[in-house]
Amino acid sequence: MPTLDYSAEFETELEALYAEDEDSAALIDALLFELEEWPELLDELCIAQRHWAHKPTFEIKRFKEVWQSAIPSTS
């Protein structure tokens, strides 16, 4: 079972991030809280083959289809 381990510098770095970008720091805090409260989620995130292996990590095909559908037909 995976566990979260924090480096010795973690609290200092998170506090510095709060000073620089409070919204991003709060999101990190919320994510870590959820992972601590819901260990099954951490298990799920650590399962092999449960992450995007593509580069880029999104599929361009759908963007292309939407973009092409927005272009008026000239025929």
N, C-alpha and C positions, 0 to 999 in steps of 0.2 A: 504494500500500500504506500503510495507516495505521500510525502509530508512537505510542508513549507518550512524552509530554513531561511532565516534572515541574516544577512551579513552584519558585522559590527557597525558598519557605516550606514546601515539602512535608515535608522531614525533621523540621523543628521541630514542625509540626502533628501528624505521625504519632507522634512521641515524646510529645507532650502527650496524645494520645489513649491511648497505652499507659499513661500514668500514671492516666488517668481510667477507661478501660474496656479492659482488656487483651484481652478476648475479641474485641471488635469490631476493634481495631487489628490483631490477629493475622489475622483474616479478610481485612482489606484487604491486608495484607502477602502472604498466601497467594494472593489473587486477582491481585495485581500480578506476583508471581513466575510464576504460570501464564501470564499474558498475555505476559510477557517470554520465557518458555521455549517457548511455543506460539503463534507469530505468526498461524497460521491461525485461531486462535480470535478474535483481535482483528479479523482480516479479516471473519470471519463475523458478529461483533457490529456491524460497521459497514455491512453491506449494507442498503440501503434496503428498507423493507417487511418487515424481520425483527424488528420490535418491536411491542409492543401499542400500538395507537392508540386503544383504547377508554378511556373514563373512566366508571367506575373501570376499572382495568387487569385486572380479573378478571370472569368471567362469573357473574352472580348466579343464573342459571337452575339450575345444578347444586346450589347451596346450597339453593335453594328446594325442589327436588325431594327432596333428602335430608331436609330439615326436614319437608316434608309427609308423607313416608313414615314418619316417626317418630311422627306424631300418630295415635293409634288412631281407627279409623273408628267413627262413631256410627250408622251405618245398620244 
